[in-house]
Amino acid sequence: MNLQDLRDRLPDYARDIKLNLGSLAAETVLNPKQRAGTFIASALGARNPVVAAAVIAEFGPQLDEKELSAARAAAAVMGMNNVYYRFLHLANNEEYGKLPAKLRMNAIATHGIARADFELWSLAVSAINGCGKCIESHEKAVREGGITTEQVQAAVRIAAVVNAAAAVFDAEPALQSDEALAA
């Protein structure tokens, strides 16, 4: 299944999501690798296997093995960090912030791709997960890395639409049935 198949399976009430997926797949503000990695990290961060499979089938071939691994790593490490740092932010107790995290986060330093791209993918996943502390940190890093406000907006738009597609598939189990996937 590719992105068009995914769009075709979205119900009529999600027409805006269908249209946005199509236009964002051709987004030119991001370079092709940034766009592909943002789609993949967002799909994995949105946690729906149907959406993730379609997005990886569509955009995976646009990345080399190291870049694809980095997009996956961004989703994985943000899955952990967004929970931890969102807790620090929401707990409203400065004592927690003084303690060492004691969480391995090697992927942030050892991804092997351009730092700004990894940070952009991490920002997209952080937006999905609603971690203000992580959003602030990654937005600052991408801006320092030369990513423009328009590029940040494009990445977050991708994250928002991919997350919305995942929500539709999560809410509509029939869309994920073997029969629907085989069509």
N, C-alpha and C positions, 0 to 999 in steps of 0.2 A: 504494500500500500504506500502511496506517495501523498504529497500534500493535496493534490487535486482530489484523490480518492477520499481523503479525510474531509475536505470541504464538501464533497458530494454527500457524505454521510451525515453532515450536520442538519438538523431539522430546520424547517422553514422559519421558526421563531428565532433562530440564531443566524438569520441572513446577514446581519451586520458583521458577525464574526467571520462568516464565509468571505465576505467582501474584503474585510480587513486583512485576513490571512493572505488573500491574493495580492493585494497591493503591497503589503509588507514584504512578501517574498521577492518583490522586485524593487524594494527600497534602495535608493542609490546614495543616500547620505552616508551609509556605512559601506566600507569596502566588502567584497564578496566573502572574505574570511571572517570579518567581524560579524556580518549578517548571519552567516551560517552558524558560527559558534554561539551567537546570541540565541538563535532559534533552538539549537540543540540543548544548551544549558538551561534555557527556559522550559523546554518540554520535559526535561528530566526533573527540574525543580518543581514543575506542576504535578508530577507524580501520576500521570495517567498513562498506562502502557500502550494504549492505542495511539494516542497523540505522540508519545515518545517514538514509537516505532515508525510512524509516518514521517515525522520530522527528521529522524535520523536517516531514513531511506532517501529523503529528498535532499538534505543538506550535508550528510556525511561524506559523500563523494567530493564535495568542494573543499574538504580539509584533508591535510595529510594525517598520518597516524598520530603524530605528536600533538597536533592541534585538536584532533578529535578526543584524544585522551585528556587534554587540558580542559576542554569544554565539559567533559564528564566530571573531571576533578573539581571544577568550579561549582557544579551543582552539588556534588557530594559534600565538599567541605562547607559550603554555605548552608546545606541542610543541618549541619551541626552548629556552625557559628551563629547562624541567625537565631536559633533557639537560645543559645547561651547568652549572646550579647543583647538580645531583646529582653531576656530576663534581667540582666544587669540594668538596663534602661528603665524597665517597668517596676522593678522591686523598690525603687526609691530609697535604697539603703546604700550609702557610699562604701560601707564596709566590704561588700561583695566585690566592688571594683578595685579594691586594694589588694585582694587576694590574687595569686597567680591563677591563670585559667587552667593550667595542667591538662590541656587538650593538645594533641598533636595536630599541627596545621602545616606540615611540611609542603603540601601541595601548593600553598600560596607562594612559596619561594622556589620550588623545584619543578614547575610546570613546563619549562623549556620553550616557551613562546614569548612573544612581545608582552611585556608587563601590562601595558595599557589595554591590550586585548583581553588578557585574563581578568583584569580588574573590571572591564566592561561587562564580561560575562558574569562575574561575581555580583556586580551591581544589579544586573537584570534579575538574577535569582533572589537577591536580597529584597528587591521590590516585590516580587511574588510573595515572599515570606513575611513581608511587613516589618523588617528589622530596621528601625530608624538609625540606630547606631552604626550598623553595617552600611546602610545606604549613604550616610554622611561620609564615612571613611572611604568607601570605594568611589563615590562621586568626586571627592577631593583628589584621589589618586589618578583617576582617568583624566581629570582636568589638568593636573600637573603633567600627565603623559601626553598632552596635546589633543585629547579628544574634545571636540566642540560641544556646546550645549545642544545643538541640533542632533549630533550623533548620540548623545546621552538620551535625548528625548526619543529618538528612533529605537534605541535598544529597549527602553522602558515600554514603548508602544508595542514592540514585539512581545515582550514579557507579558504585558496585559492581555493581549489577544490570544496568545498561546495558553495562558492560564484560563481565560474564558472558555476556550475550546475544551480544555481538560475538564472544566467544571460541568459543561454540557454533557460530555461523555460519562462523567462520574454520576450525574443525576439521571441519566437515561441508560440504564443497564442494557436495554434491548439494542442499543447502538453498538455495544461491545460483544454481542453474541457471536458465536461461531458462524451462524448464517449470515449476519451482517458483514463479518470480516471476510467471508469467502466470496461475497458478491463482487 
